Amino acid sequence: MDDIRIRRLEQGQTKIRNVPIAVTPEGFWCCPSPVVFQKTLKSQNPLLSKLKSSTTPQPTSVPKKQASEPEKKTGTSSSSRSGAPSEDASRPKHENAPRKVTIEFGEPGTSDLKVVLLGQQGVSVKLNVHSSVLVKNSSYFAKEMEDQHPKAVSSIEFECLEDVEMCIETFGLMYCKDIRHRLMKQSVSSVLSILKVAEKLGFATCIETCLEYLEAVPWVGEEEESKVITSVMHLRGESNGVKPVLKRVSSEGSIQPKDTLSQILELVLKSNEEKGRREMKTVVLKLLRENESSSSELCDEKIYSSCRSSLESLLSLFREAANVVFSDKPTDLRELLGKKMAFEADNLLWLLDILALRQSADDFAMIWSAQQELASLHSDLPIVCRHHISLITARLFVGIGRGEILPSKETRLLLLKTWLQQLINDYRWLQTTCGSFDRVVVEEGIGRTILTLPLEDQQSILLSWLGSFLKTGDNCPNLRKAFEVWWRRTFSRPYAAETTALGKQDVISGRRVTSTSFSSVEQILESSE
């Protein structure tokens, strides 16, 4: 093992530490581990040694005598010996703390140039190098040597942008025959630091090799990926190796996001593997929700085309099941038909979620509310098969109640008249068999949807609901909150004062509605008894 000398420069004294290092097969000195720098700096920190020095006080004359001995061994100049010890001894110890750490390594006998690396926190590293090697590999040093007479240059300072260790490693790579093999021992973050130093040095071979490494190695996590892209982006016009790296995250325009997303939708919708299909539906929704800007590039026509295709298949399946008594069919056929219905309904529900996320589900509400034939066939099938489409109705009510879907007044009214009773008929089954069914959210959505209608339509729908609720109880949606709001609007009439601005006919019409409402509620209550 050879050693390097780590010098601690102080005013008035010099100490030498020997640190063992190794020599690589390529012939250049390995960079000492970061522990060497840390221990060296730590040992020079006056705050860490203050306690120890205070517990072992010595006469002031002793340090002076000790300081003079190493001066003779190291050949310190006479200017530093004359009078300096007496002045330093009277100063506080934190003022005597060294400001630089110089690490000298290499073969002093053959080197003809010293490079001083200036790092952070006052750390400097002296490298004994060969000017011919630096000029051959570095455009920076080639220019430095060209501007001055080669024989007149004995020392050049180089400011380290990164850690000193990475600067030393980069200089060592100039002596390395196989840079790629050397980089394979480094992490991505270390290679990025080396790339930054090599860029400043104009070390073209190292830059190309670093880019080849970054193109091949996996990037772990979004943070590391961002660092890689940021580091290589500004090299785009300077190196041919940048484009292969950037191809990992960007295309040259041949791939259209709309077409790609359409392809993904089609693959998911046609998948017959239940577990994989459900997982990918969750993943796609999650990614669209996290990046809504990219979701705007989706093709609405493609989504609605898929909706119509699934809806036609669902209607065809309902017709097939209704033509013959369902219970008379073989068990296998019934199960197969039921699975197909559930498959198409699940696809429609997922497409509705995407449209609601993109705030483009208004047309879906209009299409669904117009499915009169499907709604009429609903009661002809067993609940085990038909309940899946009630989940679509429930999702629409939730979306309208949250303001995610804003269909017209006519569409909202038609949706309630067409599908609310079918939802009520399946409500008990949905509560007991569908784990994802949230009764509170659905009831809130239904109630809010009803309350967006004109008062007369609210009365018609809520009175119809009241008859079902008084017969089935918990097996029916509990729309009590909506009923109370409608009651206050109808009977308490908080806006009665504003009717003075209306015509007499409007006031009379309002009285008739109130009178009819009382009569209707009384009749429903009497019939339930």
ChimeraX attribute file (.defattr): number of C-alpha atoms within 10 A of each C-alpha:
attribute: neighborCount
match mode: 1-to-1
recipient: residues
	/A:1	7
	/A:2	12
	/A:3	16
	/A:4	19
	/A:5	15
	/A:6	21
	/A:7	18
	/A:8	20
	/A:9	17
	/A:10	16
	/A:11	16
	/A:12	22
	/A:13	23
	/A:14	19
	/A:15	15
	/A:16	13
	/A:17	13
	/A:18	11
	/A:19	14
	/A:20	12
	/A:21	16
	/A:22	15
	/A:23	14
	/A:24	11
	/A:25	9
	/A:26	12
	/A:27	13
	/A:28	19
	/A:29	22
	/A:30	15
	/A:31	20
	/A:32	18
	/A:33	10
	/A:34	12
	/A:35	9
	/A:36	15
	/A:37	18
	/A:38	11
	/A:39	11
	/A:40	16
	/A:41	18
	/A:42	13
	/A:43	12
	/A:44	19
	/A:45	15
	/A:46	18
	/A:47	13
	/A:48	11
	/A:49	14
	/A:50	12
	/A:51	10
	/A:52	10
	/A:53	12
	/A:54	9
	/A:55	8
	/A:56	7
	/A:57	8
	/A:58	10
	/A:59	7
	/A:60	11
	/A:61	11
	/A:62	9
	/A:63	14
	/A:64	17
	/A:65	11
	/A:66	12
	/A:67	16
	/A:68	16
	/A:69	12
	/A:70	15
	/A:71	18
	/A:72	11
	/A:73	10
	/A:74	12
	/A:75	9
	/A:76	15
	/A:77	10
	/A:78	9
	/A:79	9
	/A:80	13
	/A:81	17
	/A:82	10
	/A:83	11
	/A:84	14
	/A:85	20
	/A:86	15
	/A:87	10
	/A:88	18
	/A:89	15
	/A:90	9
	/A:91	10
	/A:92	10
	/A:93	14
	/A:94	13
	/A:95	12
	/A:96	17
	/A:97	16
	/A:98	18
	/A:99	17
	/A:100	19
	/A:101	22
	/A:102	19
	/A:103	23
	/A:104	20
	/A:105	22
	/A:106	21
	/A:107	15
	/A:108	14
	/A:109	7
	/A:110	10
	/A:111	14
	/A:112	17
	/A:113	20
	/A:114	21
	/A:115	20
	/A:116	20
	/A:117	21
	/A:118	21
	/A:119	20
	/A:120	13
	/A:121	10
	/A:122	10
	/A:123	16
	/A:124	23
	/A:125	25
	/A:126	21
	/A:127	25
	/A:128	21
	/A:129	22
	/A:130	18
	/A:131	19
	/A:132	14
	/A:133	14
	/A:134	20
	/A:135	17
	/A:136	12
	/A:137	21
	/A:138	22
	/A:139	17
	/A:140	17
	/A:141	21
	/A:142	18
	/A:143	11
	/A:144	15
	/A:145	19
	/A:146	11
	/A:147	9
	/A:148	10
	/A:149	9
	/A:150	13
	/A:151	9
	/A:152	8
	/A:153	14
	/A:154	11
	/A:155	14
	/A:156	15
	/A:157	13
	/A:158	17
	/A:159	15
	/A:160	20
	/A:161	15
	/A:162	16
	/A:163	16
	/A:164	21
	/A:165	19
	/A:166	22
	/A:167	26
	/A:168	21
	/A:169	19
	/A:170	24
	/A:171	24
	/A:172	20
	/A:173	23
	/A:174	19
	/A:175	18
	/A:176	17
	/A:177	12
	/A:178	12
	/A:179	17
	/A:180	16
	/A:181	12
	/A:182	12
	/A:183	19
	/A:184	13
	/A:185	10
	/A:186	12
	/A:187	10
	/A:188	22
	/A:189	12
	/A:190	17
	/A:191	23
	/A:192	22
	/A:193	19
	/A:194	26
	/A:195	24
	/A:196	22
	/A:197	25
	/A:198	25
	/A:199	17
	/A:200	15
	/A:201	22
	/A:202	17
	/A:203	24
	/A:204	17
	/A:205	14
	/A:206	24
	/A:207	24
	/A:208	18
	/A:209	19
	/A:210	23
	/A:211	22
	/A:212	16
	/A:213	18
	/A:214	22
	/A:215	19
	/A:216	10
	/A:217	11
	/A:218	11
	/A:219	15
	/A:220	9
	/A:221	8
	/A:222	9
	/A:223	9
	/A:224	14
	/A:225	15
	/A:226	11
	/A:227	14
	/A:228	21
	/A:229	16
	/A:230	11
	/A:231	14
	/A:232	20
	/A:233	13
	/A:234	11
	/A:235	15
	/A:236	12
	/A:237	10
	/A:238	9
	/A:239	14
	/A:240	12
	/A:241	20
	/A:242	22
	/A:243	17
	/A:244	14
	/A:245	20
	/A:246	17
	/A:247	11
	/A:248	10
	/A:249	9
	/A:250	10
	/A:251	10
	/A:252	6
	/A:253	7
	/A:254	6
	/A:255	10
	/A:256	10
	/A:257	15
	/A:258	17
	/A:259	14
	/A:260	12
	/A:261	17
	/A:262	16
	/A:263	13
	/A:264	13
	/A:265	19
	/A:266	14
	/A:267	13
	/A:268	18
	/A:269	20
	/A:270	12
	/A:271	13
	/A:272	11
	/A:273	9
	/A:274	9
	/A:275	9
	/A:276	12
	/A:277	17
	/A:278	15
	/A:279	11
	/A:280	15
	/A:281	17
	/A:282	12
	/A:283	12
	/A:284	16
	/A:285	16
	/A:286	11
	/A:287	12
	/A:288	16
	/A:289	15
	/A:290	11
	/A:291	10
	/A:292	12
	/A:293	11
	/A:294	13
	/A:295	20
	/A:296	13
	/A:297	13
	/A:298	17
	/A:299	15
	/A:300	16
	/A:301	9
	/A:302	17
	/A:303	18
	/A:304	19
	/A:305	12
	/A:306	19
	/A:307	22
	/A:308	15
	/A:309	13
	/A:310	21
	/A:311	20
	/A:312	13
	/A:313	16
	/A:314	21
	/A:315	18
	/A:316	14
	/A:317	16
	/A:318	23
	/A:319	16
	/A:320	13
	/A:321	21
	/A:322	15
	/A:323	9
	/A:324	10
	/A:325	11
	/A:326	17
	/A:327	11
	/A:328	8
	/A:329	12
	/A:330	9
	/A:331	11
	/A:332	9
	/A:333	11
	/A:334	16
	/A:335	13
	/A:336	11
	/A:337	18
	/A:338	19
	/A:339	13
	/A:340	16
	/A:341	23
	/A:342	19
	/A:343	19
	/A:344	24
	/A:345	24
	/A:346	19
	/A:347	22
	/A:348	25
	/A:349	19
	/A:350	19
	/A:351	23
	/A:352	24
	/A:353	19
	/A:354	20
	/A:355	21
	/A:356	21
	/A:357	18
	/A:358	19
	/A:359	15
	/A:360	17
	/A:361	25
	/A:362	20
	/A:363	16
	/A:364	21
	/A:365	25
	/A:366	17
	/A:367	16
	/A:368	20
	/A:369	22
	/A:370	16
	/A:371	15
	/A:372	14
	/A:373	12
	/A:374	19
	/A:375	20
	/A:376	12
	/A:377	15
	/A:378	21
	/A:379	14
	/A:380	16
	/A:381	17
	/A:382	13
	/A:383	14
	/A:384	13
	/A:385	19
	/A:386	21
	/A:387	24
	/A:388	21
	/A:389	25
	/A:390	23
	/A:391	23
	/A:392	22
	/A:393	24
	/A:394	22
	/A:395	21
	/A:396	30
	/A:397	28
	/A:398	22
	/A:399	25
	/A:400	23
	/A:401	23
	/A:402	15
	/A:403	15
	/A:404	18
	/A:405	23
	/A:406	19
	/A:407	18
	/A:408	13
	/A:409	13
	/A:410	11
	/A:411	19
	/A:412	22
	/A:413	20
	/A:414	18
	/A:415	24
	/A:416	19
	/A:417	14
	/A:418	21
	/A:419	24
	/A:420	19
	/A:421	18
	/A:422	20
	/A:423	21
	/A:424	19
	/A:425	20
	/A:426	21
	/A:427	21
	/A:428	15
	/A:429	14
	/A:430	23
	/A:431	15
	/A:432	9
	/A:433	11
	/A:434	12
	/A:435	8
	/A:436	9
	/A:437	16
	/A:438	12
	/A:439	15
	/A:440	11
	/A:441	15
	/A:442	23
	/A:443	22
	/A:444	20
	/A:445	24
	/A:446	25
	/A:447	24
	/A:448	21
	/A:449	25
	/A:450	26
	/A:451	19
	/A:452	15
	/A:453	16
	/A:454	11
	/A:455	15
	/A:456	14
	/A:457	14
	/A:458	21
	/A:459	23
	/A:460	14
	/A:461	17
	/A:462	19
	/A:463	17
	/A:464	13
	/A:465	19
	/A:466	20
	/A:467	16
	/A:468	19
	/A:469	19
	/A:470	15
	/A:471	13
	/A:472	13
	/A:473	11
	/A:474	12
	/A:475	17
	/A:476	21
	/A:477	24
	/A:478	20
	/A:479	21
	/A:480	15
	/A:481	13
	/A:482	20
	/A:483	20
	/A:484	11
	/A:485	14
	/A:486	21
	/A:487	15
	/A:488	11
	/A:489	15
	/A:490	22
	/A:491	14
	/A:492	11
	/A:493	13
	/A:494	10
	/A:495	9
	/A:496	11
	/A:497	8
	/A:498	8
	/A:499	12
	/A:500	10
	/A:501	9
	/A:502	9
	/A:503	9
	/A:504	11
	/A:505	9
	/A:506	13
	/A:507	15
	/A:508	11
	/A:509	11
	/A:510	18
	/A:511	14
	/A:512	11
	/A:513	17
	/A:514	18
	/A:515	13
	/A:516	13
	/A:517	19
	/A:518	12
	/A:519	11
	/A:520	15
	/A:521	14
	/A:522	11
	/A:523	12
	/A:524	16
	/A:525	12
	/A:526	9
	/A:527	10
	/A:528	12
	/A:529	7
